[in-house]
Structures are given as structure tokens and as C-alpha cells.
Amino acid sequence: MTFHKTCLALAITLSMAATAQAADAIKIGVSGPFTGGSSSMGVSMRDGVRLAVQEVNAKGGVLGRQIELIERDDEAKNERGVQIAQELINREKVVATVGLINTGVTLASTRFYQNASIPAIVNVATGSVVTQQFLPPKYEHNYVFRMSAADNIQAPMIAAEAVTKRGFKKVAIMADSTNYGQLGREDMEKALEKLGVKPVVVEKFNIGDVDMTAQLLRAKEAGAEALLTYGIGPELAQLANGMAKLGWKVPLIGSWTLAMANFIDTARANGDGALMPQTFIQHPNTPKRKAFIDAYVQTFKPKHDRIESAVSAAQGYDSVLLLAAAIEQAGDTKGDGIRAALENLQKPVEGVIMTYKAPFSASDHETIDGPDLVYMGEVSKGRVIFAHPEDEQRSVANAGQSAQ
């Protein structure tokens, strides 16, 4: 063989090897709102996912293969989420997907993953019905799993904080008009009813609203002692600022989104004292959490060294660890095998939210199955801290580690 033929043969061999190596990557979809008002959640989740994938790949990947992320911005739009789901399934051939931030987008798009038998891990959306759409016996298997605390866990915690712990009997509910806000409002009203309390007013606002004076005045005039909220950060900040303009200071207690940077930074001092359920608080109280926080801050350099949505980042990070463990256990990347492995994980998985010990089962696709795994956070001087000392103690116990 001549020198030129040898070089050509070598080039072809190397090209084929490179193509095979690229094709050998395990494709995982990651979708969420990376732009717009929900981007604090979406970007934080995506960066948590990226960090976990970097760590998994650095250790050799899964089944000897590298993970490749196929990222898509759903812009918090239901129709865009549907398009992305179809694209990830049919064109990109992902073996699983993670992300799914907004409840409306999640409800619109997960049926495509379900129909394709592709596991979808919901990292942030909290609408209680999210994992309940495809249950047996109507469906043989459910392919939708969740990392976040559902609203039927959060709403009773919010109600209990206001009524049981703080003794308020007159509360107002303010919820946005999205699926997230209205489904959460329903859960909140049910939780209050169980405590023998009926809200003095129930008000609605829209995404993008900047003046809630009329709704706040009705709550104030009704004698509300606390404001219970379900919405996204920017609009919640308008509520806090509106209360300040009216000179009306009552506790703001709401869903986990009160911890988002776009609430804290827009509300500023008016947001101090806001209370909300959290699965993760940016506090390095275990070695695993310290390593995660340090790596996140060093890699993505968030403003003020504060993760914009720490809950979203942590849930995104942990979702990859659980998915990688399931693929390893299944021994292949077929959707049904991954689903079955997720439902019966044999080995504990050390995440930053907790050490997961068989977190899912065939009948339960929620990692967070009760309030013992959720803590009350409080906005204080631009950051989120534990509202109660006992909550921090539980968080360390749930991690399965000693305090740092």
C-alpha cells in the first residue's frame, strides 16, 4: 500500500471511530424557560443539570458512554413545550428528558413522552396532577417522575405556617392566572378548610401585571392578617412593593417561588420576612452540599454568589444522578428498562437534597412524599435562610451526613 493510500485509510478509520464515538453518546433532553420571567428557574435548573453531567462524564459516564445534553428553551409557553417534546423524541432520539419547569407546559408536553415510553423527570413543576395523569389501570406504566415538592405538600405547609404556627384566622389568597397559580390556589383553599379557616378574599392577577393595588386594598379592607401567595417571582415582588406603598405590613407566606432571585432583587427590603417551603436552601451544612454550592458558584458565577433559584438547581442536579443510576442499573438505554429501574433503584444515591433510598416505586413517582423532606425558608437581607432551626436539623438528617 502506498503512503497516500495508507494515510487515506487511516483518515477514514479515524473518521469512522469519531463518528461511532459521537453516536455512542447517551442523549438526554433538558427543557425549560431559559428566557423570560421564569428564566431564574429554568437557567438554574439547566446549570444544575450541566454540573451533574460534567461530574458523571468525568468519572467515565454511564455504561462506559458519555452523556450528551440536548437543551431547548420552552419560553414557558405550552405550545413551545409540545414542539420541543416532539422534536426531542422524534428527531433527537433522547432516551429520557429532564426539566419541565412550568406546570402548564409540563401538563401539555408530558403526554408525548408517555406515549413514546420515554421517562420524563419533572425537575421543578409542582402542580399536584403532574404525576397523576398516566396511572394504572388506564395506563400500564407511568413514565412521568418528579423531583420537586408537589403543591398538595406545599399548600398545607403554607396554611399550617399561617394558621397553626402563627395563629392567623383571617388570611387572603393571591394567585396568578396560570395553571400553576390556580391549581395551587385550589390546594391552598383545601388545606385552609381542613384547619377550619376560609380566606377573607381570594384574588387573581396575570403574568406581567405590575399594579395589584385593587386586589391588595380588598384584602386589607377585609382585615387579612397574612397574604398567602401562588405565583412567579416578578409578580410576587409587585405584591410586596404594592403592600409597602399602601403602608400595609402583614406576613407574606407563599409557595417556593418566593425564594427566586427575581422576587428578592425586585422587592428588596419589602421582601424581607417572606416565608416559603423549600426542598433545598443554599447553605453548606453538609460536605456534599458545600461541594455542590462551591462548584456551582465557581462554574456559573451567579450574581452575589447566590444561585438564582437554588431549589431548581439542586433538583436538576439530583435528577441526573438518579437517571444515571437507573441507566446503569438497567444495563441499557431503553425507556422501559430505565423506567423500571427508576421505580426500583437498588443502591442509595447521594444527592444534595437528600440521600435517595428507593425514592420511586411503581405506584409512587414522587421523590418528595411528605413535609418532613421540605423546610420553611425565609428571605433575609437578599438571601434565603432556614426560617426555623429545627428545619435545618432535619435537612442535615435527610442528607444522611454529618453537619459540616
Buried (B, 14 or more C-beta within 10 A) or exposed (E): EEEEEEEEEEEEEEEEEEEEEEEEBBBBBBBBBBEBBBBBBBBBBBBBBBBBBBBBBEEEBBBEBBBBBBBBBBBBBBEBBBBBBEBBBEEBEBBBBBBBBBBBBBBBBBBBBBEBBBBBBBBBBBBBBBBBBBEEEEEEBBBBBBBBBBBBBBBBBBBBBBBEEBEBBBBBBBBBBBBBBBBBBBBBBEBBEEBEBEBBBBBBBEBEBEEBEEBBEBBBEEEBBBBBBBBBBBBBBBBBBBBBEEEBEBBBBBBBBBBBBBBBBBBEEBBBBBBBBBBBBBBBBBEBBBBBBEBBBEEBEBEEEBBBBBBBBBBBBBBBBBBBBBBBBBEEBBBBBBBBBBBEBEEBBBBBBBBBEEBBEEEEBBBBBEBEBBBBBBBBEBBBEBBBEEBBBBBBEBBBBEEE
